[in-house]
Amino acid sequence: MHINDITYSSDKGKITQKDLNESSKISEDYFGTQKDSNQIPTTRQTRDWIYKNAQDYLNIIRSDGEMVGYTFMLPCNRILMDCFLSKKINEAELFVEIKKMKLKDTPETIYLCAAVLKEEFRGKGLATTAFVKAINKIIQNGKNKPILFYWKYSEEGGKLSQRVAKFTGLELKIRAD
């Protein structure tokens, strides 16, 4: 892998339905979303909502044009973030409530939802770069600085979230399980 061969959808603009289908399949395989009702479902309805409302929050990572991974975030507000962090709601419920929100150009908070890379592309900073690029694009014209939050699924994910907060200069909160 040459770093010059890596591209990010955040640099190129729009994503496609095919991108969403492929990233959903990766999520199902990695996170077991179909078997866990606490997680955001990877259904057609979810993909359609993301395509219509949250394309800037999905960053597809490619090597030589092939998808090798992605990062995904969700815009949120403080009230929902606090409910999620305090375990009053799970991830699936958080998503249901986010879909009811009127989305702002710059959200109050951003949920660092997922980052998945093929094995041979891990540990090279690609997920960090993908998150940082997408966050910077989202907040570039806003006056407020959103709070980042995450649910620690793995040690790598925890470290990734810390790096993203460091590189963006944004506050980070964790849901501890």
Stockholm file with secondary structure:
# STOCKHOLM 1.0

chainA/1-177         MHINDITYSSDKGKITQKDLNESSKISEDYFGTQKDSNQIPTTRQTRDWIYKNAQDYLNIIRSDGEMVGYTFMLPCNRILMDCFLSKKINEAELFVEIKKMKLKDTPETIYLCAAVLKEEFRGKGLATTAFVKAINKIIQNGKNKPILFYWKYSEEGGKLSQRVAKFTGLELKIRAD
#=GR chainA/1-177 SS CCGGGEEEHHHHCCCCHHHHHHHHHHHHHHHCGGGCTTSCCCCHHHHHHHHHHCGGGEEEEEETTEEEEEEEEEEECHHHHHHHHTTSSCHHHHHHHHHHSCCCSSCSEEEEEEEEECGGGTTSSHHHHHHHHHHHHHHTTCSSCCEEEEECCSHHHHHHHHHHHHHHTCCEEEECC
#=GC SS_cons         CCGGGEEEHHHHCCCCHHHHHHHHHHHHHHHCGGGCTTSCCCCHHHHHHHHHHCGGGEEEEEETTEEEEEEEEEEECHHHHHHHHTTSSCHHHHHHHHHHSCCCSSCSEEEEEEEEECGGGTTSSHHHHHHHHHHHHHHTTCSSCCEEEEECCSHHHHHHHHHHHHHHTCCEEEECC
//
